[in-house]
Amino acid sequence: MNPFAQTPKPPYYAVIFSSQRTEGDQGYGEMADRMVELAAEQPGYLGVESVRDESGFGITVSYWASLEAIREWKRNEEHRVAQEKGRQMWYGHYITRICKVERDYSL
């Protein structure tokens, strides 16, 4: 499996979610897997890349065709439930950044 998201020619958008997990799983793994599945079903979804280190610090970058697609994903009811659980029990701290990708290149 290729860990790199297969994105189109720019422009497109990236949502960068950096987080520090709390101790214990508490259903996090199952919910994280479900959110990847659910996001992939959303109009405008382009892909995702995600890593987490041993300390619980992680970065997930999801790619989207438009700002409207990002807004609709944020409004998704199942995603809203996951967001609330994240605030209540899964994350000690997080920050979300939304960026427009104007250029990309690769090796």
C-alpha positions as CSV (number, residue, x, y, z in Angstrom):
1,M,0.0,0.0,0.0
2,N,1.3,3.4,-1.0
3,P,1.4,5.7,2.1
4,F,1.3,8.8,-0.1
5,A,-2.1,10.3,-1.0
6,Q,-2.6,10.4,-4.7
7,T,-3.5,14.1,-5.2
8,P,-4.4,15.9,-8.5
9,K,-2.5,18.7,-10.1
10,P,-2.8,21.8,-7.8
11,P,-4.6,23.8,-6.6
12,Y,-6.3,21.8,-3.9
13,Y,-6.6,22.1,-0.2
14,A,-4.9,20.4,2.8
15,V,-6.3,20.1,6.3
16,I,-3.4,19.5,8.7
17,F,-4.5,18.1,12.1
18,S,-1.7,18.0,14.7
19,S,-2.6,16.3,18.0
20,Q,-1.3,15.0,21.3
21,R,-3.2,11.9,22.3
22,T,-4.1,11.1,25.9
23,E,-3.2,7.7,27.5
24,G,-5.2,4.6,26.5
25,D,-7.1,3.7,23.4
26,Q,-10.7,4.2,24.7
27,G,-12.1,3.3,21.3
28,Y,-9.8,5.7,19.4
29,G,-8.4,3.2,16.9
30,E,-11.7,2.0,15.8
31,M,-13.1,5.6,15.4
32,A,-10.0,6.8,13.6
33,D,-10.4,3.9,11.1
34,R,-14.1,4.8,10.6
35,M,-13.3,8.4,10.0
36,V,-10.9,7.5,7.2
37,E,-13.6,5.3,5.6
38,L,-16.2,8.0,6.1
39,A,-14.0,10.8,4.7
40,A,-13.3,8.7,1.6
41,E,-17.0,8.7,0.9
42,Q,-17.3,12.5,1.0
43,P,-17.5,14.5,-2.2
44,G,-14.3,16.4,-2.8
45,Y,-12.1,14.0,-0.7
46,L,-8.7,13.4,-2.3
47,G,-6.7,11.4,0.2
48,V,-5.0,11.3,3.6
49,E,-1.6,10.8,5.1
50,S,-1.2,10.2,8.8
51,V,1.6,9.4,11.3
52,R,1.9,9.1,15.1
53,D,5.0,8.7,17.3
54,E,5.6,6.8,20.5
55,S,4.8,9.9,22.7
56,G,1.3,10.1,21.1
57,F,2.0,13.2,18.9
58,G,0.5,12.8,15.5
59,I,-0.1,14.6,12.3
60,T,-2.9,13.8,9.8
61,V,-3.1,15.6,6.6
62,S,-6.3,15.2,4.6
63,Y,-6.6,16.6,1.0
64,W,-9.7,18.1,-0.4
65,A,-10.8,19.6,-3.8
66,S,-12.4,22.7,-2.3
67,L,-13.1,24.7,0.9
68,E,-16.8,23.8,0.5
69,A,-15.8,20.1,0.6
70,I,-13.9,20.7,3.9
71,R,-16.9,22.6,5.4
72,E,-19.2,19.7,4.5
73,W,-16.8,17.2,6.1
74,K,-16.7,19.3,9.3
75,R,-20.5,19.3,9.3
76,N,-20.9,15.5,8.8
77,E,-22.9,14.2,11.8
78,E,-20.7,11.1,12.4
79,H,-17.6,13.2,12.2
80,R,-19.1,15.7,14.7
81,V,-19.5,12.9,17.2
82,A,-15.9,11.9,16.7
83,Q,-14.8,15.5,17.2
84,E,-16.7,15.8,20.5
85,K,-15.2,12.5,21.8
86,G,-11.7,13.8,20.7
87,R,-12.2,17.0,22.8
88,Q,-13.6,15.0,25.8
89,M,-11.2,12.0,26.0
90,W,-8.7,11.4,23.1
91,Y,-6.7,14.6,22.8
92,G,-4.8,16.6,25.4
93,H,-4.1,19.2,22.7
94,Y,-4.7,19.7,19.0
95,I,-4.5,22.3,16.3
96,T,-6.1,22.3,12.8
97,R,-4.7,24.2,9.9
98,I,-6.3,24.6,6.5
99,C,-4.0,25.4,3.6
100,K,-4.3,25.9,-0.2
101,V,-1.8,23.8,-2.0
102,E,-0.6,25.8,-5.0
103,R,2.4,23.7,-6.0
104,D,3.7,20.2,-5.4
105,Y,6.5,18.1,-6.7
106,S,8.0,14.7,-5.9
107,L,10.9,12.4,-6.5
